[in-house]
């Protein structure tokens, strides 16, 4: 049985607390390029983290990508996310936008992001501004380039592994093309490098009043805490393009610092929950790319250590979309409403089957479309309209299907109340639907509270969370928003206490 995200979060927090208790007031060792053993440790313990220095990328592509970042920032397309961690809403220090295949989503920290579509062949996307359209085109171009580079890196790693080569590189430029690879066949390699989304990030440290200190190694301020990237295809790669807006004339004198240079952005990497192996802090220069290959994302954790200048990144991923595409949820909705025999004139529906398994499936889909799609989308306000109206029609369609599911639930409740219904049949129906209605009520309360929280109310107008769907006295809705009384009545019926 798949563990819930909450259970996984609790397990990670418990491990973190045990690790911090074990460390007490000491710091674990970490290495930077100033340390003699840095490159050797990288190759031996972190061979699947690959760096491509900026010089390996064409000047034309650098120019296009960096201008595209600035264009999206100028148009106000990147937003801080209001994420959910251990029951608390927190605003990310990093602003983001998800660009990718039309209809794809990417979920992290209990937040589902919806793609601003890039113009793949056969798509018809309307953007709010030609400059935004051009920027999305550039990130598709970067995506193609990074996919090719990732495949090449995997092939080189596989050759090194096969030849059992263990030479230690002498400089950064040579290092990225060495290390142990994973045995991929051609199909695996393509599927695990088929980036379908990129999550663009931006942060200006000078505008952040507070950034967390890295807790284990004393690496300094973090823009992104230690984590595994979520919601990815198993053993798929991640490719990152770094654009830290540094003044190229200013050279930082690392010798003045112990450990990593706090003015330079770094990616930190460590083996998960390992206190024996030193971590690495790898400096990132403007235009550098790095790649996390094979199972690195599962076995290791990484963080982003803030420099002093603003920084953009484009993080290309193979999002696990089996339950995260528009096509998927529309198919699920159609499955749910297949049980509708026909619509009655007054807005009610009649159902083909009242079999408990059919009813349970219908209510599960009802909850899925409401809480994984509609409420996730509207909790992010109207941010997507900044770039495109692509999601407007699908969300209208999903809400229409959800309304039909409300009528299905009402038809089931009318059946349960019907006189003469055998007690055994009623109890089977109630047992099938009651837990799902209870979950619906609890989740509605939670989402409503999130939308009304102080942090939610503090966001600018277009970003303000909307509690949608929400209704009070709406004659078109067959059931109330608040299901407390209905659930109480159903529990009484199930317990046989109804007079």
BAMARGU-448743 format. One record per residue (C-alpha): y, z, x; residue number from 1. Coordinates in steps of 0.5 Angstrom, whole numbers, plus 500, padded with zeros to 3 digits. Layout:
BAMARGU-448743
REC     y     z     x   pos
REC     Y     Z     X   NUM
...
***
This chain:
BAMARGU-448743
REC     y     z     x   pos
REC   500   500   500     1
REC   507   498   503     2
REC   511   504   504     3
REC   518   504   501     4
REC   524   503   505     5
REC   526   511   504     6
REC   520   513   507     7
REC   521   509   513     8
REC   528   511   514     9
REC   525   519   513    10
REC   520   517   518    11
REC   525   514   523    12
REC   530   520   522    13
REC   524   525   523    14
REC   522   521   530    15
REC   530   521   532    16
REC   531   529   531    17
REC   524   530   535    18
REC   527   526   540    19
REC   534   529   540    20
REC   530   536   540    21
REC   526   534   546    22
REC   532   532   550    23
REC   536   538   548    24
REC   543   537   552    25
REC   540   532   558    26
REC   541   524   558    27
REC   535   519   559    28
REC   536   515   565    29
REC   539   507   564    30
REC   540   502   568    31
REC   546   496   569    32
REC   546   490   574    33
REC   549   495   579    34
REC   542   499   580    35
REC   538   496   585    36
REC   532   496   580    37
REC   535   493   574    38
REC   532   486   574    39
REC   525   489   576    40
REC   525   494   570    41
REC   528   488   566    42
REC   522   484   568    43
REC   517   489   568    44
REC   518   493   561    45
REC   523   488   557    46
REC   520   481   559    47
REC   521   478   552    48
REC   529   480   552    49
REC   532   473   555    50
REC   539   472   557    51
REC   542   465   557    52
REC   549   465   561    53
REC   555   462   558    54
REC   554   456   563    55
REC   548   454   560    56
REC   551   452   554    57
REC   556   445   553    58
REC   563   447   553    59
REC   564   442   547    60
REC   559   447   543    61
REC   563   453   546    62
REC   569   451   543    63
REC   567   449   536    64
REC   563   455   535    65
REC   569   460   538    66
REC   574   456   533    67
REC   569   457   527    68
REC   569   464   528    69
REC   576   464   528    70
REC   577   460   522    71
REC   572   464   518    72
REC   576   471   520    73
REC   583   467   519    74
REC   581   466   512    75
REC   578   473   511    76
REC   571   471   510    77
REC   568   477   514    78
REC   567   484   510    79
REC   565   491   512    80
REC   558   492   508    81
REC   558   499   504    82
REC   550   500   506    83
REC   546   506   503    84
REC   543   510   509    85
REC   538   516   506    86
REC   542   517   500    87
REC   549   516   502    88
REC   554   510   502    89
REC   557   508   509    90
REC   562   503   511    91
REC   559   499   517    92
REC   564   499   523    93
REC   562   491   523    94
REC   565   486   518    95
REC   560   481   517    96
REC   558   474   513    97
REC   551   471   512    98
REC   551   464   513    99
REC   544   460   512   100
REC   540   456   507   101
REC   542   455   500   102
REC   539   460   496   103
REC   537   465   501   104
REC   538   472   502   105
REC   538   477   507   106
REC   537   485   506   107
REC   538   490   511   108
REC   540   498   510   109
REC   538   497   502   110
REC   544   492   502   111
REC   542   484   500   112
REC   547   479   503   113
REC   547   472   499   114
REC   548   466   504   115
REC   554   462   504   116
REC   550   456   504   117
REC   551   451   511   118
REC   550   444   509   119
REC   543   442   510   120
REC   541   435   508   121
REC   540   434   501   122
REC   545   440   499   123
REC   551   440   495   124
REC   556   445   497   125
REC   563   446   494   126
REC   567   450   499   127
REC   574   453   497   128
REC   577   450   504   129
REC   575   444   508   130
REC   576   449   514   131
REC   571   453   511   132
REC   566   448   510   133
REC   567   445   517   134
REC   566   452   520   135
REC   559   453   516   136
REC   557   446   519   137
REC   558   448   526   138
REC   554   454   525   139
REC   548   450   523   140
REC   549   446   529   141
REC   549   452   533   142
REC   543   454   529   143
REC   539   448   531   144
REC   541   449   539   145
REC   539   456   539   146
REC   532   454   535   147
REC   531   449   541   148
REC   533   454   546   149
REC   528   459   543   150
REC   522   454   543   151
REC   524   452   550   152
REC   524   460   552   153
REC   517   461   549   154
REC   514   456   552   155
REC   517   458   559   156
REC   514   465   558   157
REC   507   463   556   158
REC   507   458   562   159
REC   509   465   566   160
REC   504   469   563   161
REC   498   464   564   162
REC   500   463   571   163
REC   500   471   572   164
REC   506   470   575   165
REC   510   477   577   166
REC   516   475   582   167
REC   522   479   581   168
REC   528   475   580   169
REC   534   476   585   170
REC   540   475   580   171
REC   541   474   572   172
REC   542   467   572   173
REC   535   466   575   174
REC   532   472   571   175
REC   532   469   564   176
REC   527   464   565   177
REC   522   469   567   178
REC   517   474   564   179
REC   511   474   560   180
REC   510   470   554   181
REC   506   470   548   182
REC   500   465   546   183
REC   503   461   541   184
REC   501   455   538   185
REC   506   449   536   186
REC   506   451   529   187
REC   507   458   530   188
REC   512   457   535   189
REC   516   453   530   190
REC   515   457   524   191
REC   517   463   528   192
REC   523   460   531   193
REC   525   456   524   194
REC   532   460   523   195
REC   534   460   516   196
REC   540   465   516   197
REC   545   467   521   198
REC   549   474   520   199
REC   556   473   523   200
REC   559   480   526   201
REC   566   482   528   202
REC   569   488   530   203
REC   576   490   534   204
REC   574   497   537   205
REC   582   498   537   206
REC   582   498   530   207
REC   576   503   529   208
REC   579   510   529   209
REC   572   513   530   210
REC   565   510   533   211
REC   559   514   535   212
REC   557   516   542   213
REC   550   513   544   214
REC   546   519   543   215
REC   540   518   548   216
REC   543   515   555   217
REC   550   517   554   218
REC   552   509   554   219
REC   558   510   551   220
REC   561   508   544   221
REC   557   504   540   222
REC   559   498   535   223
REC   552   498   532   224
REC   547   504   533   225
REC   540   503   535   226
REC   535   499   530   227
REC   530   494   529   228
REC   532   488   525   229
REC   530   488   518   230
REC   527   483   513   231
REC   524   478   519   232
REC   518   474   519   233
REC   513   478   523   234
REC   514   476   531   235
REC   519   472   529   236
REC   525   471   534   237
REC   532   473   534   238
REC   538   469   538   239
REC   545   471   539   240
REC   551   468   541   241
REC   556   473   544   242
REC   564   471   543   243
REC   568   477   546   244
REC   575   475   546   245
REC   576   477   553   246
REC   582   475   558   247
REC   578   471   563   248
REC   584   473   568   249
REC   582   480   568   250
REC   576   482   572   251
REC   573   489   570   252
REC   572   493   577   253
REC   565   496   575   254
REC   565   500   581   255
REC   570   505   578   256
REC   565   507   573   257
REC   558   511   573   258
REC   554   507   568   259
REC   556   501   564   260
REC   563   499   564   261
REC   566   501   557   262
REC   571   495   557   263
REC   565   490   557   264
REC   561   489   551   265
REC   553   490   552   266
REC   547   490   549   267
REC   543   496   550   268
REC   535   496   549   269
REC   530   501   550   270
REC   522   502   548   271
REC   522   505   541   272
REC   521   513   542   273
REC   519   512   549   274
REC   523   518   554   275
REC   519   515   560   276
REC   522   508   561   277
REC   529   507   563   278
REC   533   503   558   279
REC   538   497   560   280
REC   545   496   558   281
REC   546   488   559   282
REC   553   486   560   283
REC   555   480   555   284
REC   560   475   557   285
REC   564   470   553   286
REC   559   465   551   287
REC   553   468   553   288
REC   546   468   549   289
REC   541   473   548   290
REC   534   472   545   291
REC   529   477   543   292
REC   522   474   543   293
REC   515   475   540   294
REC   514   482   538   295
REC   520   485   542   296
REC   524   487   535   297
REC   518   491   533   298
REC   516   495   539   299
REC   523   496   542   300
REC   530   498   539   301
REC   537   495   541   302
REC   544   497   540   303
REC   551   494   541   304
REC   555   498   546   305
REC   563   497   544   306
REC   567   494   549   307
REC   575   494   549   308
REC   576   487   546   309
REC   575   484   539   310
REC   568   481   539   311
REC   564   476   534   312
REC   557   474   534   313
REC   552   470   531   314
REC   545   473   530   315
REC   540   467   528   316
REC   534   470   524   317
REC   528   468   521   318
REC   529   472   514   319
REC   522   474   511   320
REC   524   470   504   321
REC   518   471   500   322
REC   521   475   495   323
REC   529   473   497   324
REC   530   467   495   325
REC   534   464   488   326
REC   528   460   487   327
REC   523   466   487   328
REC   527   470   483   329
REC   528   465   478   330
REC   520   463   478   331
REC   519   471   476   332
REC   524   471   471   333
REC   521   465   467   334
REC   514   469   468   335
REC   517   475   464   336
REC   520   470   459   337
REC   513   466   458   338
REC   511   472   453   339
REC   517   470   448   340
REC   514   467   442   341
REC   521   465   439   342
REC   528   467   438   343
REC   529   470   431   344
REC   536   468   428   345
REC   539   475   429   346
REC   538   475   437   347
REC   531   479   437   348
REC   525   476   440   349
REC   518   476   438   350
REC   512   476   443   351
REC   506   473   444   352
REC   502   479   447   353
REC   503   486   447   354
REC   497   487   452   355
REC   499   493   457   356
REC   499   489   463   357
REC   503   484   460   358
REC   508   489   458   359
REC   508   492   465   360
REC   509   486   469   361
REC   515   484   464   362
REC   518   491   465   363
REC   517   490   473   364
REC   521   483   473   365
REC   526   486   469   366
REC   528   492   474   367
REC   527   487   479   368
REC   532   482   477   369
REC   537   487   475   370
REC   537   492   481   371
REC   535   487   487   372
REC   539   481   484   373
REC   545   482   479   374
REC   547   489   481   375
REC   546   488   489   376
REC   551   482   488   377
REC   556   485   484   378
REC   556   491   488   379
REC   559   487   493   380
REC   565   485   489   381
REC   568   478   489   382
REC   567   477   496   383
REC   563   470   496   384
REC   568   467   492   385
REC   572   467   498   386
REC   568   461   501   387
REC   564   458   495   388
REC   563   458   488   389
REC   555   457   490   390
REC   553   463   487   391
REC   557   463   480   392
REC   552   459   476   393
REC   545   462   479   394
REC   548   469   477   395
REC   550   467   470   396
REC   543   464   469   397
REC   540   470   472   398
REC   544   475   467   399
REC   542   470   461   400
REC   535   471   463   401
REC   536   479   464   402
REC   539   479   457   403
REC   533   476   454   404
REC   529   481   458   405
REC   533   486   454   406
REC   531   483   448   407
REC   523   483   450   408
REC   524   491   452   409
REC   527   492   445   410
REC   521   488   441   411
REC   516   493   445   412
REC   520   499   443   413
REC   520   496   436   414
REC   512   495   436   415
REC   511   502   439   416
REC   515   505   433   417
REC   511   501   428   418
REC   507   505   423   419
REC   500   504   423   420
REC   499   502   430   421
REC   493   506   433   422
REC   494   512   437   423
REC   490   509   443   424
REC   494   502   443   425
REC   501   506   443   426
REC   499   510   448   427
REC   497   505   453   428
REC   503   501   451   429
REC   507   507   453   430
REC   504   509   459   431
REC   505   502   462   432
REC   512   502   460   433
REC   515   509   461   434
REC   515   509   468   435
REC   519   503   469   436
REC   524   505   463   437
REC   525   512   467   438
REC   526   508   474   439
REC   531   503   470   440
REC   535   509   467   441
REC   535   513   474   442
REC   537   507   478   443
REC   543   505   473   444
REC   545   512   474   445
REC   545   511   481   446
REC   548   504   482   447
REC   554   507   477   448
REC   555   513   481   449
REC   556   508   487   450
REC   561   504   484   451
REC   565   510   482   452
REC   565   513   489   453
REC   571   515   493   454
REC   569   510   498   455
REC   568   504   493   456
REC   574   506   490   457
REC   578   505   497   458
REC   576   498   498   459
REC   581   492   497   460
REC   581   489   490   461
REC   576   483   491   462
REC   571   487   495   463
REC   571   493   490   464
REC   564   494   487   465
REC   563   492   480   466
REC   558   496   476   467
REC   555   490   472   468
REC   551   489   468   469
REC   555   495   464   470
REC   556   495   456   471
REC   558   501   451   472
REC   559   498   444   473
REC   556   491   445   474
REC   553   488   438   475
REC   550   483   442   476
REC   546   488   446   477
REC   540   490   443   478
REC   539   497   447   479
REC   544   502   450   480
REC   546   502   457   481
REC   544   509   457   482
REC   536   510   456   483
REC   536   518   456   484
REC   535   518   448   485
REC   530   513   448   486
REC   526   515   454   487
REC   526   522   451   488
REC   523   520   444   489
REC   518   516   448   490
REC   515   522   452   491
REC   515   526   445   492
REC   511   520   442   493
REC   506   520   448   494
REC   505   527   448   495
REC   504   527   441   496
REC   509   532   439   497
REC   513   527   434   498
REC   513   530   427   499
***
